[in-house]
Amino acid sequence: MKPILTFLALLVSSLLFGQSNFNGFSLTAKAGLAYWKNIAGYWSQSYEGSFIRNKTMYSFGYLNTEESVWGSNDNTEKLYQYSLMIGKYEETRNFRFECEIGPSVSNRQYRFQVDDDSKYSGYSYKRKNEYNPGINLEASIGFLIYSRACLGINYQANLNTKYISRGPMLFFKIGILNDRDKVERNKQK
């Protein structure tokens, strides 16, 4: 795990501090279904922070989901994904199209049964963490509410060594999404 975290830290620092300036940034909240383990979709939420430079986005994302539909309990399987992505965007007057790709790490937490020699219970449970590297892919289309907010649909797929997760999500993005304000100011001069 330490080599993966070291690699991610070096990648983030080179992406963020290697560039002299950024044209914008955004914060995104997503909610929807995640399909994994070839079973029905489970409620998931995702958060992403992005820096934008010359129509290129540099993002860090986090997603979590669990098997339980009505809330968490100790017996549910949980999946956490952390990803670094790079992508491009295009926009028209009212719409924004984005595609991103990048490395990810998935943390699957689950409980397993072990023998217990106590006289009260024949079994006990232990929680186990399983880390899997992978590749995260995202595509989204959004309606620009104005130059600083966007609402739309995102499709995310995480290809890793154990479980492929995928699913549609609704998203809300705020921030300086483009250089439209700068272009307008230059036109006025």
For each residue, the residues with C-beta under 8 A, 3 or more apart:
1: 4 5 131
2: 5 6
3: 6 7
4: 1 7 8 105 131 133
5: 1 2 8 9
6: 2 3 9 10
7: 3 4 10 11 103
8: 4 5 11 12 82 84 103 105
9: 5 6 12 13
10: 6 7 13 14
11: 7 8 14 15 84 103
12: 8 9 15 16 60 84
13: 9 10 16 17 18
14: 10 11 17 18
15: 11 12 18 19 51 58 84 86
16: 12 13 19 51 58
17: 13 14
18: 13 14 15
19: 15 16 22 51 53
20:
21: 53
22: 19 25 51 52 53
23: 52 53 54 176 178 179 182
24: 51 52 175 176 177 178 179
25: 22 49 50 51 52 175 176
26: 48 49 50 52 57 173 174 175 176 177
27: 47 48 49 50 173 174 175
28: 46 47 48 49 50 171 172 173
29: 45 46 47 171 172
30: 45 46 47 48 63 154 156 169 170 171 172
31: 43 44 45 46 169 170 171
32: 43 44 154 167 168 169 170
33: 41 42 43 44 167 168 169
34: 41 42 43 44 63 65 79 156 165 166 167
35: 38 39 40 41 42 165 166 167
36: 39 42 65 79 163 164 165 166
37: 77 163
38: 35
39: 35 36
40: 35
41: 33 34 35 167
42: 33 34 35 36 65 66 67 68 69
43: 31 32 33 34 65 66 69
44: 31 32 33 34 63 64 65 167 169
45: 29 30 31 63 64 65
46: 28 29 30 31 61 62 63 64 156 169
47: 27 28 29 30 61 62
48: 26 27 28 30 59 60 61 62
49: 25 26 27 28 59 60
50: 25 26 27 28 57 58 59 60 175
51: 15 16 19 22 24 25 57 58 59
52: 22 23 24 25 26 55 56 57 58 89 176 177 178
53: 19 21 22 23 56 58
54: 23
55: 52 88 89 90
56: 52 53 86 87 88
57: 26 50 51 52 85 86 87 88 89 98 100
58: 15 16 50 51 52 53 85 86
59: 48 49 50 51 83 84 85 86 87 100 102
60: 12 48 49 50 82 83 84 85
61: 46 47 48 81 82 83 84 85 104 136 138
62: 46 47 48 80 81 82 83
63: 30 34 44 45 46 79 80 81 83 156 158 165
64: 44 45 46 78 79 80 81
65: 34 36 42 43 44 45 78 79 165
66: 42 43 72 76 77 78 79
67: 42 76 77 78
68: 42 71 72 73 76
69: 42 43
70:
71: 68
72: 66 68 76 78
73: 68 76
74: 111 125 127
75: 111 125
76: 66 67 68 72 73
77: 37 66 67 108 109 110 111
78: 64 65 66 67 72 108 109 110
79: 34 36 63 64 65 66 106 107 108 109 163 165
80: 62 63 64 106 107 109
81: 61 62 63 64 104 105 106 107 136 158 165
82: 8 60 61 62 104 105 107
83: 59 60 61 62 63 102 103 104 105 136 158
84: 8 11 12 15 59 60 61 102 103 104
85: 57 58 59 60 61 100 101 102 136 138
86: 15 56 57 58 59 100 101 102
87: 56 57 59 98 99 100 101 102 138
88: 55 56 57 98 99
89: 52 55 57 96 97 98 99
90: 55 96 97
91: 95 96 97 144 177 178
92: 95
93: 144
94: 143 144
95: 91 92 141 142 143 144
96: 89 90 91 140 141 142 143 144 150 152 177
97: 89 90 91 140 141
98: 57 87 88 89 138 139 140 141 142
99: 87 88 89 138 139
100: 57 59 85 86 87 136 137 138 139
101: 85 86 87 135 136 137 138
102: 59 83 84 85 86 87 135 136
103: 7 8 11 83 84 133 134 135 136
104: 61 81 82 83 84 133 134 135 136 158 160
105: 4 8 81 82 83 131 132 133 134
106: 79 80 81 131 132 133 134 158 160 162 163 165
107: 79 80 81 82 129 130 131
108: 77 78 79 129 130 132 162 163
109: 77 78 79 80 127 128 129 130
110: 77 78 127 128 130
111: 74 75 77 125 126 127 128
112: 125 126 128
113: 123 124 125
114: 123 124 125 126
115: 122 123
116: 121 122 123 124
117:
118: 121 124
119:
120:
121: 116 118 124
122: 115 116
123: 113 114 115 116
124: 113 114 116 118 121
125: 74 75 111 112 113 114
126: 111 112 114
127: 74 109 110 111
128: 109 110 111 112
129: 107 108 109
130: 107 108 109 110 162
131: 1 4 105 106 107
132: 105 106 108 160 161 162 163
133: 4 103 104 105 106 160 161
134: 103 104 105 106 158 159 160 161
135: 101 102 103 104 158 159 160
136: 61 81 83 85 100 101 102 103 104 156 157 158 159
137: 100 101 156 157 158 159
138: 61 85 87 98 99 100 101 154 155 156 157
139: 98 99 100 154 155
140: 96 97 98 152 153 154 155 171
141: 95 96 97 98 152 153
142: 95 96 98 150 151 152 153 171 173
143: 94 95 96 150 151 152
144: 91 93 94 95 96 147 149 150 177
145: 149 150 151
146: 149
147: 144 176 177 178 180 181
148: 174 175 176 177
149: 144 145 146 172 173 174 177
150: 96 142 143 144 145 171 172 173 174 177
151: 142 143 145 170 171 172 173
152: 96 140 141 142 143 170 171 173
153: 140 141 142 168 169 170 171
154: 30 32 138 139 140 168 169 170 171
155: 138 139 140 166 167 168 169
156: 30 34 46 63 136 137 138 165 166 167 169
157: 136 137 138 164 165 166
158: 63 81 83 104 106 134 135 136 137 164 165 166
159: 134 135 136 137 164
160: 104 106 132 133 134 135 163 164 165
161: 132 133 134
162: 106 108 130 132
163: 36 37 79 106 108 132 160
164: 36 157 158 159 160
165: 34 35 36 63 65 79 81 106 156 157 158 160
166: 34 35 36 155 156 157 158
167: 32 33 34 35 41 44 155 156
168: 32 33 153 154 155
169: 30 31 32 33 44 46 153 154 155 156
170: 30 31 32 151 152 153 154
171: 28 29 30 31 140 142 150 151 152 153 154
172: 28 29 30 149 150 151
173: 26 27 28 142 149 150 151 152 177
174: 26 27 148 149 150
175: 24 25 26 27 50 148
176: 23 24 25 26 52 147 148 181
177: 24 26 52 91 96 144 147 148 149 150 173
178: 23 24 52 91 147
179: 23 24 182 183
180: 147 183 184
181: 147 176 184 185
182: 23 179 185 186
183: 179 180 186 187
184: 180 181 187 188
185: 181 182 188 189
186: 182 183 189
187: 183 184
188: 184 185
189: 185 186
